[in-house]
Structures are given as structure tokens and as C-alpha cells.
């Protein structure tokens, strides 16, 4: 089951990115969902993002092979960061506040890596409890909504960041497990 959902995530990501990046019509449509005055919730947003990133630490430490799982998670975060930077340079979408390189949201991608990682590990490891997945869901929503409310990203930026992070969080450990026969 996890393989089909991983494939679906990758397909959605690949089909979604070229459609929304940099199109003025979509930017004009999406700006309606962003408040005129940016909300000052940067502290809340930062806490949500870094809490989501730190969430897998407890199940990693309790796992049968914590060094292996920690290496997988660190690699997942690094791949997501590199992919996010590559896509930002390719698409070059401007931010709602006038800044550059909006698409996809790095904060959403980083937070979503933990979600994808926990999804995969819950399916393949006995020591990973699904409660960690449930705990990460409000953190994902808070980090994504915060980026939009602060006028740093369009809604599609955070959606693409979430899809990117989730796909990487699933595919990196899946590929490593297949490579190392685990």
C-alpha cells in the first residue's frame, strides 16, 4: 500500500509543479486568499516548523537501529532541501510580498519530510507509533497557514512544498531499505 501512495504523491508533485509556477493568472487568483496586512505570527510559525522537524527524534531513538533511522531522516531532510532549492531556481516565482523564489515553500517541505518519514516508518517498523503522525498533522497545517498569512507564500507554494517533503520523506527511506535489503 505504501508504494502506491508514494507513486501517487510523486505523480501529483510532477504534474502540479509546472502548472502553477509563475503563471500570472494563477498568482492573481491566489492573491485573493492572502490577507492585505501580513500577520505577525513568525514565532508561532517557527515553533510549528521546527517542532514538526524534531518530532521523529523520539521514535528514532526508540527504534531497533537508531543510527540507521537517524541517517535516513537526515538524508531525507538534505534531499528535500536540495530539491526545494533546485525547484526555486527553476521556477523563480516571486513571493506575494515582492521577494523572490517563492515556489515551493521550503518551510512546508521541511516540515512535511517528518510527516512522510513517519508514514513510511509506521508501515515498516514496529517501534513507530501512529500517534506521532497524528501529532504532526496540526504542525503541518500551522506551518503552511503561517507562511500564507505572513504573505511569504501563495497557497500553491505550501501545497507543493508539502507534496515535495512528503514524497522525499517516503521515497528516501524506501529506497535505502530496498538498497540495503531491510
C-alpha positions, 0 to 999 in steps of 0.5 A: 500500500505504501508504494502506491501512495508514494507513486501517487504523491510523486505523480501529483508533485510532477504534474502540479509543479509546472502548472502553477509556477509563475503563471500570472493568472494563477498568482492573481487568483491566489492573491485573493486568499492572502490577507492585505496586512501580513500577520505577525505570527513568525514565532508561532510559525517557527515553533510549528516548523521546527517542532514538526522537524524534531518530532521523529527524534523520539521514535528514532531513538526508540527504534531497533537501529537508531543510527540507521533511522537517524541517517535516513531522516537526515538524508531525507531532510538534505534531499528535500532541501536540495530539491526545494532549492533546485525547484526555486531556481527553476521556477523563480516565482516571486513571493506575494510580498515582492521577494523572490523564489517563492515556489515551493515553500521550503518551510512546508517541505521541511516540515512535511519530510517528518510527516512522510518519514513517519508514514513510511516508518509506521508501515515498516517498523514496529517501534513507530507509533501512529500517534506521532503522525497524528501529532504532526498533522496540526504542525503541518497545517500551522506551518503552511497557514503561517507562511500564507498569512505572513504573505511569504507564500501563495497557497500553491507554494505550501501545497507543493512544498508539502507534496515535495517533503512528503514524497522525499520523506517516503521515497528516501527511506524506501529506497535505502531499505530496498538498497540495503535489503531491510 
